[in-house]
Amino acid sequence: MRLRRLALALLLLATACDDPQPQETARRIIGAHFVEPVLIRADDGVIVHGLDYRTSRPRGVVLLFHQAGSSKAEYNEIAAKLIDRGFNALAIDQRSGGNLFGINETVQALGRSTDYAAARPDLDAAFAWARGEKLPIILWGSSYSAGMVFELAADHPGEIAAVLAFSPGEYREGGTSVATAAGKVDVPIYVTAEKTPEEARGAKAILAASPSKDKVYATPRKTGIHGSSTLIMARNPEGAADNWKSVDEFLDRIVPPLPEEEEEDAAKPEPARR
């Protein structure tokens, strides 16, 4: 029996060593907060892998959806900043994605990446999960998912606190589905895009379609990068910090910091995030 157990342990160790990017399987501590893996079942039975970022006194929950060819790892740095700002966050691996930032475990389990439209049940599953938090729900999308968050918000009137869309566009065949959805979204909206005329034009057209009276189009103050990468220091060293300022201003206005957090911030002469 001992020999059999030893053989099994050695086999598992060898398998782990062969994996260059082991899957995340346990809770990790980030400062005074924590992150742990979650599994969410979509309505069609697909198991969606995610990371649950959690702080002790959340003022809202942010659902983080990645760009094409990407994964929840796109938000490693961004989610850590959000929990420092008082938000819980859920970053998921949509079934349309890849290993651009790290392993997409949903795609890995399926054995293939799907088209963009097929990922919608994954966003729905994340939203259903967030309902259980009993907190203001904020949708955050990157590239193709920046378009899909408008569709998700349109399907849930009165349940979404705000939408943030980084480089939204009509990336699917048909050409107007995102703008049509935006026409039904009247919550506060934050949109930004690269400074390229084509991307900016598409993003502005989607924003213009919304009847919301609280709309922000944030032109990158220095440099802009496609999708949520515009906030990642390694991807946008010249502009990330400045781009975060406009995001902070929007979030603080839509879901104000809790009173104790405001007092703590006031005690600091120059908060790093400002």
Sequence and secondary structure as in RCSB ss.txt:
>XXXX:A:sequence
MRLRRLALALLLLATACDDPQPQETARRIIGAHFVEPVLIRADDGVIVHGLDYRTSRPRGVVLLFHQAGSSKAEY
NEIAAKLIDRGFNALAIDQRSGGNLFGINETVQALGRSTDYAAARPDLDAAFAWARGEKLPIILWGSSYSAGMVF
ELAADHPGEIAAVLAFSPGEYREGGTSVATAAGKVDVPIYVTAEKTPEEARGAKAILAASPSKDKVYATPRKTGI
HGSSTLIMARNPEGAADNWKSVDEFLDRIVPPLPEEEEEDAAKPEPARR
>XXXX:A:secstr
 HHHHHHHHHHHHHHHHH SS    S EEETTEEEEEEEEE TTS EEEEEEEE SS SEEEEEE  TT  GGGG
HHHHHHHHHTTEEEEEE  SS  SSSS  HHHHHHTS   SGGGHHHHHHHHHHHHTT S EEEEEETHHHHHHH
HHHHTSTTS SEEEEES    STTS HHHHHHTT  S EEEE  SSHHHHHHHHHHHHH   S EEEE  SS   
SGGGGG TTT TTTHHHHHHHHHHHHHHHS   HHHHHHHHHSSS TT 
